[in-house]
Amino acid sequence: MTASFKILLMIILGIESSCDETAAAVMEDDKRLLANVINSQIDLHCIYGGVVPELASRKHLEDIYPVVEQALQQADITLDQVDGLAITQGPGLIGSLLVGLSFAKALSLVKKIPYVGVDHMAGHLVSVFLGENKPEFPYIALIASGGHSSIFHVTDYFHYRLLGRTRDDAAGEAFDKVAKILDLPYPGGPIISELSKNGDPEAISFPRSWLDPDSLDFSFSGIKTSVANYVKQNQQLIANGNEKRRSTTETANICASFQEAVVDVLAGKTMKAARNLNVKTVVLAGGVAANPRLREVFRQQGDREGFAVYMPPQKFCTDNAAMIALAGYHLFRQQAAVTTLDMDVYSRSRLTELA
């Protein structure tokens, strides 16, 4: 389907189904968020310690129509009032993405509504504009989540240059794996953050992987292994004593020390990128951006180095359709011809292919 239209006032319906959240949002231009509905699948996947792709796809099939309907009701509009559809095209779980894309194509075909595919990471890069405090271009942005740890130089809504990426585990993935090592529930980020409040971040000297002196890439597999080795050694020590399990204090210290190591690297490399390019604005986005300690360190280091630091409200850090709707709106403004019905999903972000 191809359409030409003059953009005056647009109502965008955004749909996000890249992983384990089925989400829909309605935006009026890029100014007003009329509805934001997120149906999380955490309860479904937590017993497995991670997302099961086949289960995620099936749950999206069950939830996508009710979620979209709820978003329209929350916005107090009908489909006939929607001017454009914005759908996550990738990256993500192929089956999950196909559910959202197929649903959007059906709406587009039946209701004659133009649609655009949005790169999930592009959504995160502009999610900061969903908050009250909005940055100006250009800025350095860190996207930290379960699947991505990447640094971008963002010059406008459509142009991003990849500066560094994870070479193995992403930050959020490392949180999940360490939580599993410690017999903590999934997802690992929130519980580790909570336990860290009662721990000593200097109790254990876990390694910081800075890689090459000039590198802006990340590697978190080493710290995950270090935590596993520490826990194994600690369990052996406890087995020789009177205790049968790790103490609450010890668990809190492990969490705090691990979190501090990850935060140091994430913040340190992002600030280094800003210094290298002489960019005075820094943005933090992605699911891990909801971590209170990371947000605190970003602000502290930004103040110390004279950088303006922006981050989305915590509710817009994790996967959501509001950021997809926002990015979609700007794509509509950029192009008069919208995506054709033969559009397919992709598993890897096209933004990461820019390096």
N, C-alpha and C positions, 0 to 999 in steps of 0.2 A: 504494500500500500504506500503510495506516494502522494503527498499533499503539499500545497502551497498555502500560506496563510499570513495574514498581517497580525503581528503581535501587539496587542494593546494591553488588555488585562487577561491574564491566563490563570485558570485553575488546573493544577497538576495533581493527578493521582499517582503516587509513588508506591511501588511494590518491591519488597525485599524478601528473598528466600534462598540466600546463598549458603546457609549452613543450618543452624538449629533454631532460628527465630523466623516465624512467619509474621511479616509486618506490612502495614499499609498506612499511608499518610496522605493528607490533602493539604496542599499549599496554594495560597493565592499570591501569584507572582513569587518574589523571593522575600516578601515582607511579613506575611501572616501565615502562621501554621494553624490551620483550621481543625486538624485531627491528626492524632498519632497513636496508632494501636500496635502493640507488640505482643505476640503470643510465643512465649519461650517454651522450649522443649527440655529444659534442664531436668525436670522430674522424670522424663522418659529415659534420658541417657545416663543419669547419674549412677545407676546401678551397674553400668558397664565401665565407669571411669572415663568416659569420653563419648564423642558423638559417633553413633553407628549410622553410616550413610543411608542404608536401605530403610531403616526405621525413620530417619529424618525425612526422606522423600515421601513415605507413606503418610506421615503426620502432616506434612505440608498439603498433601492432597485433601486431607480432612479439614484443614483449618483455613485454607486460603479464601474460600468464598465467604465464610462467616467473618473473617478478619476484615476483608475489603468492605463488606456490607456494614460492619460496625463503624469503620472509618467514615463512610459516607453518611451514616446516621449522626455520628459525632459532629461532622462538619455541617450537618443540616442541608445536604444537597443530594441530588440524584445523579446518575451517570450521564444524563442528558446535559448537565451543566459542566461536565468535565471537558476541558479543552485539549488536554494532552495526557498521555500515559508515560511514566518513566519506570523502567524495569531494570533490575540488576541483571547484567549480562554475564558477569564473571568478575573476578575469579570466585571459585567456591566448589561445592559438591555438585557434580554434573546433574545427578538426579534431582536434587533440590532446586537447582537453577532452572531446569526444564519445566518444573511444575509452575513456577512463577512466570516464566517466559510464555509457556503455552496458554496460561490463563490470560495474560496480557494480550497475546495475539488474538484470542477469541473475542475479548472485549473490543479490540480495535476493529476487527472484521465486522462484527455484528452491529456495533454502535457507530462505526465510521469515525473513530477517534484516533488521531495520529499518535504514534509512540516512538520513543527513543530508548536504546539500550545504554545503560550507565555502567561504567567500570566501578566496581565496589570500592576500590581504593580511592578513586576520584571523589566518591561520596564522602569518605572519611576526610579527605583533604579540604573539602569545603564545609564540613560539619561545624567548624568553628563559627561560621556565619549564622548558625541557629541560636547562638547566644546573644545577649544584649551588647556585649563588648565585641566589636568586629575589627579585625586587623585590616591594614592596607597592604596591597601588593607592593613589592615582592616579600615573601617570607620563607623561612626554612621550616619545614614541617617533619615531625617524627610521627609515623604511624606505627603504633605498638599494639599488637593483638595476638590472638592465639595462632594465627597463621602467618603474620607479617611483622617484621621489624625493619622498617625502611625509612631512609631520610631523603626528602625531596626538596628541590629548590622550586618554589611555586611563584610564577610571574604573573599569572592571571587565572581565570576560571578554566582555561583550556590548555595551558602550557605548564608542564611539570618536567623537571629534570631529575632523574634518579642519581643520588650521590652515594648511597650506601645501602646495603641490604644484609639480611641474615645469611650466613653461609650454611647454617644447619638448623637448630631449633630456634623458633621465634620466642620472644619474651614470654608471651602468654602460654605457649606450649611448655616452656620450662617451668612455669608456675604450676601447671597441671601435673607434670611429671614428678616434681618435688612433692606436691601434695600426696600423690600416690605412694611415694617412698615413705612418707610419714603417716600413712594410713588415714589421711584426711579426705573429706568428701570432695567430689567434683562439682563445679569447677574450682580449681585450686586458688585462683587469684583472690577472691573475696575472703576465704577462710585464712589464707596465709597473711593477708593484710591485717585482718582482725587480730590474729594471734600475735603478730609482730608488735602490736601496741604494748604488750606486756613483756617483750623480750629486749635483750641487749644487742643492738646491731653490731657491736664490736666484740661480742663474746667469741665468735669463731671467724677466723680469717679465711673466708672463701676467696678463690682467685677471681680477678677481673681480667677478662680476655680483651686486651686492647689491640691485638693483632699487629700488623705492620704500623710503624710510626705515622704514616700518611693515610692509613686506611680508615674509611668511615663505615666499613662493614661490621657486622655483629656476629658473635658466636657464643651461644649459651649452652652448648652440649657439655662443655668442660665443667661448668659450675654444677650442672645437674649430676655429673659423675662424682664430683667432689662431695656433694651432699650425700649421695648414696654410699660412698666410701666412709664418710664420717659416721653415718648412722650405723653402718655395719660394725665398725670398730667400737662405737659407743655401746651397741647391743652386747658385744662380747664382754666389755667391761662390766656392764650391769649384770650379765649372767654369772659373773664371778662374785658378785656381791649378794646383798639380800633382796634388792628390788627385782621385780619381774618385768617391769616395763619402763619405758622412758618417762621421766617426770614431766609434768606440765611446764615447769620452768625451762627445762632443756628443750622441749619442743618449741616454745616461744622464742628461745634464743636462736635456734636453728632457722626458724622462719624469718626473724628479724635480720639475721646476718646474711641469709640468702637474698632477701629482698633488697638489702642495702647494696649488695654487690651488683645486682641487676640494675638498680636505679642509678648507681654511679656511672655505669657504662652507657646506659641510654641517654642520660642527661649530658654526660661528658662529651660524647661524640656529636650530639646535636649542637651543643654550644660551640664545639670545634668547627663544625660546618658553617655556622653563622660567622665565626671569626674569619674563616678562610675566604668566604665570599663577601665579607664586609656587609652583611645583611643585618639590620638592627631589629628585626621582628622574628620571633620564634613561636611556632604553633605545635601543640601536643594534641594528638588525636588517636582514635582506636580504642579498643576495649580496655587495654592496660592503662590508658590515660585516665581511667576512673580511679586508679590506685591513689589514695590520699598522700602517701609518702612521695611518689613520683611527682605529683602535682606540687607538693611543697618544695622539693628540691629544684624543680624547674623554676619556680618563682624565686627561690633564694639565689640560684646561679644567674638567673636573668638579671636580677637586681644588682648583683655584684659586677656583672660585665656590661651593664647598661643596655640590655636587650629588653624590648617590650615582649612580654610573654602572654599568649592567648591560648585558651583551651575551651572546648565545648562544655556546656553543663554536663554533669556526669550521666544524665539520662540519655544524652546523645552520643556518648562515647562507644557503647556497645552497638551491635548491628541494629539499624533502624531504617525505616522507609522515609523519614523526614529528610535525611541527607540525600537519599536517592531522588526524591522529588525536587529538592533544591538544585542538585546538579543537573537533573533533567530539564528544569526550567531554563537554565543557562544554555543548555544544548539546543533547546528550541529557539532561543534568541539568536544563536549562532548560525543556524541553518534553516532554510525554508523547506528543503526536502527531508522528510523523516525516514526512519528505517523501514525497509521492505520486509515482507512476511517471511522471506527466506533467511532472516537473521538467525544465527545459532549462538549457543552459549560457548564460553571458553573457560578452562580451568585455571589458567595462569593470567595474572593481571597484565594487560597490555602496557601499563605504565612501567612495569619492571623490565620491559624489553627496550626501554629508551636508553639504557646505559651503553 
